[in-house]
Amino acid sequence: MGGNINERFQWATPEVLDQTHTTWLRGFVPASEFMSGRRSYETDPGLQALNRAAASGRKIVLSIKWDSTGKGGFGRMPEEGSPKEQEAFAFVDHLLDATKGRLSALVLVNELTIDTLPEDLMPDADGRLPVIAFLRRLAAHIDAVHRNAADGTQLPLYAGGMTRLDLPKTQQSLPTRLMIRWVNEDPKIAGADFHMHQPDMRSTETALQFMHRAIPKKPLMVTEMSLVFKWKQHLGDRIDNSEAGRAFVQQHSILPGTLVAEFLNNCFQRPVPEEEWQQFLASQQWFEPHYLADLIPMLQTNGARIATYALTWNPHPDQAAGRAVVSVGTVPWFLNQLLVPGMADVPGAIRLPENYGFFADYMEYQHQQR
């Protein structure tokens, strides 16, 4: 069990890594930002932070985000042998040169369906999915160069990138079925990575069990996970709709009827003491502080060898361009973090504020491993 930082490797400061005792660190790089020259292999703060973390003894999992949707500029998956494919291969070569000998695993795809344009998830005239055909060629390209991992062995390549695998429609979809077939059949692929942002623990276990059945002979990796969709359902709740909530509101002189989203928004505008933040979450019946303690046994019994959990929100909130605005429609990713700077403060700033429940259970796991 390690920490996930998504595209913000620079947030994984030595202080954050030391405070959380994190030994495994995962993040992703958006392909188009490097291919366009907006970010530099030599001077990018994220890659520099990644290399520093590796030099300090941390094990690094790096995922590639082929950012074709949303804000991404990668576009369609390249055709075989095309100039765009050569450019994509060159990007990966430069990326691996910039992190040479620092990685413990490379994940070839971040989110299979979320990051990919619909056209590349439909079969072509030969019955192949363009996105998986491209990733197969990419794996062969990397394998031919014989890149080494941090321990000196050949760099393990992971595929996958699926999410919401508790849903039958996702399990039975063509991208999922073809990706699983590739992982199982290709000796160049060490295992499968997938994400679990779920609405409850039952669906979480269903997703894990499905992947363990589908890929029984190779290790699994879960690089993103949360109950964020459960948290979102309760942003419109009144804080004081329970006895514990009423006691919290009275203790901190909060206006009766204040919504969860309003309190969270106020925390972003003016962070509260760490004790108050933790008391708030403890007073809310919908919050599950022992999510990680409940999840870890499920991971262990369902083939997961590596898992990475949300490490921190911005550890330098004073450097942010502006404060987040929270409404009842916000997806509250920030609730999942182990550390919550920007929402809470620690007197004297001797350490970063710790999230209720998650931090303690994560530290207990790290202590047991040591």
Buried (B, 14 or more C-beta within 10 A) or exposed (E): BBBBBBBBBBBBBEEBBEBBBBBBBBBBBBBBBBBEEEBEBEEBEBBBBBBBBBEEEBBBBBBBBBBBBEEBBBBBBBEEEEEBBEEBBEBBBBBBEBBEBBBBBBBBBBBBBBBBBEEBBEBEEEEEBBBBBBBBBBBEBBBEEEBBBBEEEEBBBBBBBBBBBBBEEBBEBEBBEBBBEBBBEBEBBBBBBBBBBBBEBEBBBBBBBBBBEBBEEBBBBBBBBBBBBBBBEBBEBBBBBBEBBBEBBEEBEBEEEBBBBBBBBBBBEEBBBBEBBBBBBEBBEBBBBEBBBEBBEBBEEBBBBBBBBBBBBBBEBEEEEEBBEBEBEBEBBBBBBBBBBBBBBBEEEEBBBBBBBBBBBBBEBBEEEE
